[in-house]
């Protein structure tokens, strides 16, 4: 027997606004019944578990122990720029001159996530 991951729960102070941010990041829509002011809002991903935003009273105070790693369909650089325009912030830059590495960003509430090399980055790397 095994367990199946149903969703990844993310605590936040404004479930609707953070879910909207992640909806833009992933291209997954908010649950059809989601409304501003709801305390629990799922983002429907095309594959895998839901992203489930839970509004909680306490603020984030320390580094995440679990985080999302994103692999963009474009290049890592294009995706980092797009996410910064959506409201993410750069936390740590682990990109290397040879094209390897990743960028650590934070969503508008400070939850860290990584942006890995994208499909076009892999295609451009020598074999």
Backbone as a chain_set.jsonl record, in Angstrom:
{"seq": "XXXXXXXXXXXXXXXXXXXXXXXXXXXXXXXXXXXXXXXXXXXXXXXXXXXXXXXXXXXXXXXXXXXXXXXXXXXXXXXXXXXXXXXXXXXXXXXXXXXXXXXXXXXXXXXXXXXXXXXXXXXXXXX", "coords": {"N": [[0.833, -1.182, 0.0], [0.365, 2.302, -0.615], [0.57, 5.869, -0.209], [-1.025, 8.59, -1.84], [-0.094, 11.75, -3.002], [-2.227, 14.297, -2.439], [-2.479, 17.097, -2.329], [-0.43, 20.065, -2.13], [0.005, 21.906, 0.609], [-0.046, 25.317, 1.427], [0.582, 27.649, 3.764], [-0.677, 30.923, 4.428], [-1.24, 34.526, 4.515], [-3.178, 35.745, 2.985], [-5.209, 33.989, 1.268], [-6.566, 34.095, -1.215], [-5.22, 36.09, -2.79], [-2.566, 35.073, -2.843], [-3.018, 32.611, -4.054], [-3.892, 33.534, -6.541], [-1.481, 34.666, -7.512], [0.114, 32.293, -7.734], [-1.449, 30.922, -9.543], [-1.019, 32.429, -11.835], [1.728, 31.939, -12.087], [1.862, 29.146, -12.602], [-0.046, 28.717, -14.562], [-2.264, 27.305, -13.994], [-5.735, 27.216, -13.251], [-7.65, 28.954, -10.69], [-9.698, 27.205, -8.323], [-13.014, 26.626, -9.482], [-15.028, 27.534, -7.717], [-13.798, 29.383, -6.115], [-13.488, 32.378, -4.254], [-12.804, 35.832, -3.544], [-11.769, 36.447, -0.243], [-12.235, 33.892, 0.675], [-10.926, 31.334, 2.804], [-9.557, 29.098, 2.13], [-8.096, 28.059, -0.774], [-7.827, 26.306, -3.724], [-5.421, 25.789, -6.36], [-5.726, 24.585, -9.516], [-3.786, 22.283, -10.95], [-2.543, 21.028, -14.097], [-1.397, 18.503, -14.002], [-0.507, 16.195, -11.425], [-0.492, 16.974, -7.845], [-2.822, 19.281, -6.239], [-2.248, 22.791, -5.654], [-2.711, 24.104, -2.575], [-3.983, 26.681, -0.845], [-3.942, 27.911, 2.351], [-5.371, 30.085, 4.564], [-3.914, 31.536, 7.347], [-3.494, 32.795, 10.722], [-0.943, 33.456, 11.751], [2.246, 34.914, 10.853], [4.737, 34.114, 8.315], [7.866, 33.031, 9.469], [10.383, 31.793, 9.319], [12.801, 30.106, 7.169], [11.486, 28.068, 4.527], [10.947, 24.544, 4.91], [10.157, 22.77, 3.06], [9.905, 23.158, -0.413], [8.774, 24.39, -3.632], [10.005, 23.374, -6.805], [10.488, 24.728, -9.879], [10.317, 23.965, -13.331], [10.735, 25.674, -16.114], [8.947, 26.074, -19.254], [10.139, 27.632, -21.066], [13.193, 29.469, -21.184], [15.31, 29.485, -18.25], [16.151, 32.057, -17.538], [14.289, 33.76, -18.828], [11.989, 32.961, -17.478], [12.562, 33.605, -14.789], [12.65, 36.41, -14.982], [9.971, 36.893, -15.755], [8.59, 35.972, -13.482], [9.551, 37.721, -11.54], [8.367, 40.074, -12.464], [5.729, 39.408, -11.892], [5.662, 39.67, -9.179], [7.347, 38.21, -7.531], [10.392, 37.844, -5.587], [13.967, 37.946, -5.822], [15.89, 35.732, -4.013], [18.238, 34.14, -3.61], [20.904, 33.727, -5.818], [21.853, 31.134, -7.616], [22.782, 30.529, -10.076], [25.097, 29.495, -12.528], [28.041, 30.418, -14.444], [28.414, 28.571, -16.525], [25.883, 27.839, -17.238], [24.559, 26.025, -15.629], [22.851, 25.357, -12.486], [20.504, 27.26, -10.419], [17.837, 29.558, -9.613], [16.791, 31.048, -6.615], [13.753, 32.123, -5.559], [11.209, 34.148, -3.974], [7.771, 34.042, -3.194], [5.039, 36.506, -3.109], [4.445, 36.421, -0.351], [6.725, 35.568, 0.841], [7.423, 32.864, 0.653], [9.787, 30.538, -0.265], [10.976, 29.39, -3.469], [12.323, 27.47, -6.201], [13.77, 28.13, -9.404], [14.518, 26.179, -11.984], [16.739, 25.103, -14.672], [15.341, 25.613, -17.89], [13.479, 24.003, -20.597], [14.553, 24.971, -23.032], [17.067, 25.74, -22.157], [18.289, 23.295, -21.555], [18.36, 22.168, -24.108], [20.203, 23.822, -25.326], [22.601, 23.224, -24.117], [25.843, 21.789, -24.488], [26.502, 18.416, -25.516]], "CA": [[0.0, 0.0, 0.0], [1.065, 3.58, -0.671], [-0.263, 7.064, -0.139], [-0.935, 9.464, -2.997], [-0.096, 13.154, -2.597], [-3.444, 14.956, -2.896], [-2.207, 18.511, -2.53], [0.655, 20.694, -1.39], [-0.641, 22.98, 1.361], [0.807, 26.477, 1.654], [-0.026, 28.606, 4.688], [-0.502, 32.296, 3.945], [-2.107, 35.498, 5.179], [-4.277, 36.07, 2.071], [-5.292, 32.815, 0.4], [-7.008, 34.442, -2.568], [-4.167, 36.802, -3.519], [-1.429, 34.201, -3.096], [-3.467, 31.638, -5.053], [-3.871, 34.226, -7.842], [-0.08, 34.725, -7.923], [0.547, 30.965, -8.169], [-2.211, 30.607, -10.751], [-0.265, 33.069, -12.927], [3.016, 31.248, -12.219], [1.711, 27.792, -13.147], [-1.046, 28.628, -15.626], [-3.404, 26.532, -13.494], [-6.785, 28.111, -12.766], [-8.2, 28.812, -9.34], [-10.89, 26.355, -8.279], [-14.145, 27.408, -9.996], [-15.834, 28.12, -6.641], [-12.966, 30.279, -5.306], [-13.891, 33.783, -4.201], [-12.031, 36.698, -2.646], [-12.221, 36.3, 1.141], [-12.193, 32.478, 1.081], [-9.74, 31.027, 3.6], [-8.895, 27.949, 1.51], [-8.249, 28.195, -2.227], [-6.959, 25.439, -4.522], [-5.045, 26.067, -7.737], [-5.871, 23.322, -10.225], [-2.675, 22.049, -11.865], [-2.931, 20.038, -15.098], [-0.891, 17.198, -13.572], [-0.008, 16.158, -10.057], [-1.357, 17.45, -6.765], [-3.277, 20.67, -6.203], [-1.63, 23.73, -4.719], [-3.829, 24.411, -1.699], [-3.6, 27.837, -0.039], [-4.677, 27.972, 3.616], [-5.174, 31.341, 5.275], [-3.634, 31.328, 8.765], [-3.277, 34.095, 11.377], [0.45, 33.755, 12.065], [3.078, 35.21, 9.677], [5.896, 33.267, 8.046], [8.973, 33.578, 10.25], [11.669, 31.151, 9.014], [12.938, 29.497, 5.849], [10.684, 26.869, 4.252], [11.616, 23.25, 4.945], [9.749, 22.166, 1.793], [9.625, 24.211, -1.384], [8.503, 23.96, -4.996], [11.032, 23.589, -7.822], [9.805, 24.931, -11.152], [11.076, 23.814, -14.57], [9.966, 26.436, -17.11], [8.891, 25.589, -20.631], [11.047, 28.52, -21.804], [14.497, 29.453, -20.512], [15.306, 29.871, -16.838], [16.281, 33.511, -17.45], [12.993, 34.352, -19.19], [11.013, 32.675, -16.422], [12.903, 34.415, -13.61], [12.192, 37.779, -15.269], [8.498, 36.898, -15.725], [8.139, 35.814, -12.094], [9.845, 38.983, -10.849], [7.315, 41.022, -12.871], [4.481, 39.013, -11.221], [5.728, 40.031, -7.762], [8.338, 37.419, -6.8], [11.658, 38.518, -5.316], [15.14, 37.08, -5.888], [16.439, 35.477, -2.675], [19.615, 33.68, -3.789], [21.197, 33.403, -7.208], [22.777, 29.995, -7.695], [23.065, 30.29, -11.489], [26.524, 29.434, -12.796], [28.409, 30.908, -15.782], [28.307, 27.519, -17.545], [24.47, 27.579, -17.511], [23.957, 25.156, -14.626], [22.376, 26.047, -11.295], [19.104, 27.639, -10.279], [17.57, 30.806, -8.901], [15.847, 30.92, -5.506], [12.877, 33.279, -5.474], [10.166, 34.075, -2.951], [6.484, 34.569, -3.645], [4.731, 37.76, -2.393], [4.386, 36.244, 1.102], [8.028, 35.142, 1.331], [7.654, 31.433, 0.514], [10.843, 30.32, -1.24], [10.857, 28.361, -4.5], [13.466, 27.48, -7.118], [13.552, 28.063, -10.845], [15.563, 25.354, -12.575], [16.935, 25.334, -16.097], [14.18, 25.287, -18.689], [13.644, 23.105, -21.735], [15.466, 25.563, -24.018], [18.408, 25.726, -21.573], [18.816, 21.948, -21.727], [18.616, 21.961, -25.527], [21.362, 24.629, -25.71], [23.819, 22.713, -23.464], [26.57, 20.801, -25.297], [26.402, 17.016, -25.023]], "C": [[0.877, 1.243, 0.0], [0.065, 4.704, -0.459], [-0.012, 7.897, -1.381], [-0.988, 10.9, -2.502], [-1.303, 13.831, -3.246], [-3.202, 16.419, -3.226], [-0.975, 18.928, -1.751], [0.03, 21.911, -0.721], [0.374, 24.081, 1.657], [0.051, 27.442, 2.565], [0.27, 30.025, 4.203], [-1.449, 33.226, 4.697], [-3.283, 35.911, 4.306], [-4.357, 34.98, 1.013], [-5.639, 33.184, -1.036], [-5.877, 35.102, -3.362], [-2.965, 35.907, -3.81], [-1.797, 33.114, -4.116], [-3.482, 32.272, -6.446], [-2.448, 34.336, -8.373], [0.362, 33.374, -8.489], [-0.238, 30.474, -9.378], [-1.505, 31.195, -11.97], [1.064, 32.359, -13.165], [2.851, 29.945, -12.989], [0.791, 27.701, -14.353], [-2.248, 27.803, -15.221], [-4.465, 27.469, -12.945], [-7.085, 27.915, -11.277], [-9.382, 27.86, -9.423], [-12.082, 27.186, -8.705], [-14.999, 28.087, -8.92], [-15.062, 29.146, -5.802], [-13.46, 31.716, -5.407], [-12.97, 34.544, -3.262], [-12.632, 36.578, -1.246], [-12.279, 34.856, 1.61], [-10.885, 32.217, 1.818], [-8.979, 29.828, 3.072], [-9.166, 28.011, 0.013], [-7.293, 27.244, -2.936], [-6.644, 26.055, -5.889], [-4.98, 24.711, -8.424], [-4.726, 23.171, -11.232], [-3.074, 20.977, -12.879], [-2.479, 18.622, -14.751], [-0.463, 17.303, -12.116], [-0.986, 16.728, -9.055], [-1.792, 18.899, -6.958], [-2.296, 21.502, -5.384], [-2.782, 24.266, -3.885], [-3.41, 25.497, -0.716], [-4.533, 27.966, 1.158], [-4.352, 29.276, 4.316], [-5.021, 31.055, 6.757], [-3.319, 32.673, 9.413], [-1.806, 34.446, 11.598], [1.258, 34.003, 10.788], [4.165, 34.158, 9.497], [7.081, 33.879, 8.777], [10.329, 32.981, 9.903], [11.643, 30.564, 7.604], [12.043, 28.254, 5.726], [11.535, 25.613, 4.428], [11.268, 22.444, 3.692], [9.491, 23.32, 0.845], [9.362, 23.601, -2.75], [9.717, 24.254, -5.865], [10.324, 23.633, -9.161], [10.765, 24.699, -12.309], [10.274, 24.509, -15.661], [9.981, 25.778, -18.486], [9.741, 26.457, -21.542], [12.417, 28.415, -21.147], [14.336, 29.867, -19.047], [15.33, 31.394, -16.719], [14.963, 34.199, -17.772], [11.977, 34.148, -18.074], [11.302, 33.48, -15.165], [12.414, 35.844, -13.818], [10.668, 37.882, -15.204], [7.992, 36.833, -14.287], [8.433, 37.061, -11.269], [8.79, 40.035, -11.205], [5.98, 40.693, -12.191], [4.491, 39.355, -9.731], [6.655, 39.177, -6.929], [9.567, 38.284, -6.528], [12.789, 37.492, -5.397], [15.726, 36.967, -4.491], [17.915, 35.123, -2.774], [19.813, 33.292, -5.241], [22.259, 32.314, -7.243], [23.051, 29.601, -9.149], [24.571, 30.396, -11.716], [26.83, 29.917, -14.214], [28.274, 29.852, -16.879], [26.855, 27.14, -17.855], [23.796, 26.653, -16.521], [23.42, 26.009, -13.477], [20.914, 26.433, -11.36], [19.021, 28.993, -9.585], [16.552, 30.522, -7.805], [15.064, 32.226, -5.434], [11.936, 33.099, -4.298], [8.894, 34.659, -3.542], [6.153, 35.829, -2.835], [4.621, 37.636, -0.877], [5.678, 35.677, 1.671], [8.305, 33.655, 1.262], [8.657, 31.188, -0.604], [10.471, 29.225, -2.237], [12.026, 28.515, -5.453], [12.989, 27.474, -8.56], [14.768, 27.352, -11.431], [15.777, 25.742, -14.028], [15.704, 24.866, -16.85], [14.508, 24.354, -19.84], [14.641, 23.667, -22.735], [16.9, 25.621, -23.481], [19.064, 24.354, -21.759], [19.189, 21.691, -23.177], [19.887, 22.699, -25.978], [22.675, 24.11, -25.117], [24.509, 21.709, -24.368], [26.487, 19.42, -24.668], [27.697, 16.522, -24.456]], "O": [[1.982, 1.242, 0.541], [-1.146, 4.494, -0.526], [1.097, 7.904, -1.914], [-1.833, 11.238, -1.674], [-1.382, 13.922, -4.471], [-3.651, 16.922, -4.256], [-0.535, 18.235, -0.833], [-0.421, 22.836, -1.397], [1.499, 23.813, 2.079], [-0.989, 27.983, 2.188], [1.332, 30.292, 3.641], [-2.34, 32.777, 5.418], [-4.293, 36.383, 4.828], [-3.668, 35.034, -0.006], [-5.059, 32.636, -1.973], [-5.61, 34.704, -4.496], [-2.4, 35.97, -4.902], [-0.97, 32.742, -4.948], [-3.123, 31.618, -7.425], [-2.221, 34.122, -9.564], [0.917, 33.309, -9.586], [0.279, 29.678, -10.162], [-1.403, 30.545, -13.01], [1.483, 32.193, -14.31], [3.609, 29.668, -13.918], [0.837, 26.719, -15.093], [-3.165, 27.617, -16.021], [-4.135, 28.423, -12.241], [-6.813, 26.864, -10.698], [-9.999, 27.724, -10.479], [-12.168, 28.355, -8.328], [-15.627, 29.111, -9.189], [-15.624, 29.72, -4.869], [-13.801, 32.205, -6.484], [-12.425, 33.982, -2.312], [-13.852, 36.603, -1.082], [-12.362, 34.604, 2.812], [-9.856, 32.81, 1.495], [-7.864, 29.562, 3.519], [-10.319, 28.015, -0.419], [-6.078, 27.356, -2.772], [-7.472, 26.739, -6.49], [-4.276, 23.806, -7.978], [-4.704, 23.858, -12.253], [-3.87, 20.097, -12.551], [-3.113, 17.65, -15.162], [-0.1, 18.379, -11.641], [-2.158, 16.942, -9.364], [-1.2, 19.641, -7.742], [-1.596, 20.973, -4.52], [-3.733, 24.826, -4.432], [-2.571, 25.257, 0.153], [-5.746, 28.111, 1.007], [-3.192, 29.547, 4.627], [-5.879, 30.414, 7.365], [-2.914, 33.604, 8.717], [-1.46, 35.627, 11.629], [0.996, 33.382, 9.758], [4.471, 33.404, 10.421], [7.292, 35.09, 8.723], [11.349, 33.614, 10.171], [10.605, 30.533, 6.943], [11.868, 27.497, 6.681], [12.727, 25.628, 4.12], [12.007, 21.537, 3.312], [8.927, 24.341, 1.239], [9.685, 22.439, -2.995], [10.383, 25.273, -5.68], [9.636, 22.683, -9.537], [11.899, 25.178, -12.281], [9.241, 23.995, -16.09], [10.898, 25.033, -18.831], [10.037, 26.064, -22.67], [12.76, 27.364, -20.606], [13.358, 30.51, -18.667], [14.613, 31.962, -15.896], [14.559, 35.124, -17.067], [11.199, 35.049, -17.761], [10.374, 33.989, -14.536], [11.819, 36.427, -12.912], [10.134, 38.848, -14.659], [7.069, 37.559, -13.919], [7.648, 37.421, -10.391], [8.366, 40.802, -10.341], [5.181, 41.595, -11.939], [3.442, 39.332, -9.086], [6.752, 39.39, -5.72], [9.759, 39.323, -7.158], [12.597, 36.318, -5.08], [16.027, 37.977, -3.854], [18.75, 35.73, -2.103], [18.977, 32.604, -5.825], [23.425, 32.558, -6.933], [23.494, 28.486, -9.425], [25.233, 31.275, -11.165], [25.971, 29.835, -15.092], [28.045, 30.195, -18.039], [26.612, 26.225, -18.642], [22.576, 26.501, -16.561], [23.525, 27.235, -13.501], [20.177, 25.992, -12.242], [20.005, 29.499, -9.045], [15.56, 29.832, -8.04], [15.642, 33.3, -5.268], [11.874, 32.026, -3.698], [8.928, 35.637, -4.288], [6.924, 36.189, -1.946], [4.696, 38.645, -0.177], [5.735, 35.338, 2.853], [9.334, 33.209, 1.769], [8.425, 31.574, -1.75], [9.761, 28.273, -1.911], [12.651, 29.574, -5.506], [11.954, 26.897, -8.893], [15.89, 27.855, -11.379], [15.078, 26.607, -14.556], [15.096, 23.854, -16.5], [15.659, 23.964, -20.036], [15.489, 22.931, -23.24], [17.851, 25.558, -24.261], [20.248, 24.265, -22.081], [20.214, 21.068, -23.455], [20.568, 22.254, -26.903], [23.75, 24.51, -25.563], [23.845, 20.859, -24.961], [26.411, 19.278, -23.448], [27.778, 15.38, -24.005]]}, "num_chains": 1, "name": "protein.A"}
